Amino acid sequence: MRSYSRFSRDDALVNDQLRDYWRKPAIREWATRDIIGQSLTMDVTTVIEHYGNLIVTANVGGTFDMRGLPDPLVHAFYFTVHGDRIVQLIILRNRYDV
């Protein structure tokens, strides 16, 4: 996964479902386990630029256990970019049932 190079320096942050992964080694481990390991797929439904940040909404799938999860499973990906590098990515499940 060459996408690691898109994260800026070693102080980048990914927060996936309220868990922090600081720095490239932790981000690489997270992506290997939760993205590649689960064969994550994304069907992007919207992309919004908001004050310099990017918000990507997508229907998510993969080989993980989907029991008890809504269909479609919708996640929002909040990207903070500095220059041409991602410095922060926050991933949250969108809930329409509350």
N, C-alpha and C positions, 0 to 999 in steps of 0.2 A: 504494500500500500504506500504509494508515494504521497498520499495526502498528508502524511505527517509533516512533510516539508512546508506545507501551507500554514502550519502553526508557527507563530513568531517565537523566536528565542526559546529559552527554557522555562520562561515564566507563564506560558499559556495555561489556560484553564478550560477544562470541559466539566460541566455539571450535567450529569445524566440522571434524571429522576431523583434529584436532590442529593446526589453523591458527587463529591468533588474529586477530580483527577487533575492534579497539578503537575506540570512539566512534561516534557516529551516522553520519558520512559513510562510514566503512568498512563499517559494518553495512548501510547502504543499498546500497552497491555490491555487497556479497556477496549480499544478498537479490535484487537485480535480476538478477544473473548466475546464481546457483545455485538460487534458488527460483522466481522468475517466469520467467527465461530457460529453465529446464529443465521448466517446467510441472509442478512437483513436486506430487504427490498424497500424502495421508497417510490411511491407514485406522487410526485409533487403536484399539489393542487393550487397553491398560491405562493407568490414571492412578493414581498413588500419591502421597500426601502423606507426606513423610518429614522430620520435624524442621523443618518450615517450608518445605521445598523441595518442588517438584513434579517427579515423574518420569513422563514420558509415553512410552509405547512404541507404535510404529506400524509397519505395513507401508508401505513407501515405494515410489512409482513415479513415472514422468514420461517425458519425451522423451529422456532421457540414454541412453547406450549401456549396456545391461544385460548385455552379454556377459561371462561369467566371474563374475557376481554371483549369489548364492543367490536362490532363489525360494521363499518370499517374502524380500525384502530388508527386514530389520528394523533400525530405528534406535531409540535411546533418546535422549530430549531431557530434559536436566536443567536445570530452571529455578530460579533463585534470585530471589526477589521481595522488594523492599523497599517497604513501603506497598502501593500499587497499581501499582507499576512493576517491570518486569523489569530486573534489574541484571546478570544473567549467564545465558547459555544455552550449555550444552555439549552437542554432538551427537556421538554415537558409534554406529558400526555394531555391533549385537549379533552375536556370532559363537557359533554352536552347534557348530562343527566342530573346536574345539580343546579 
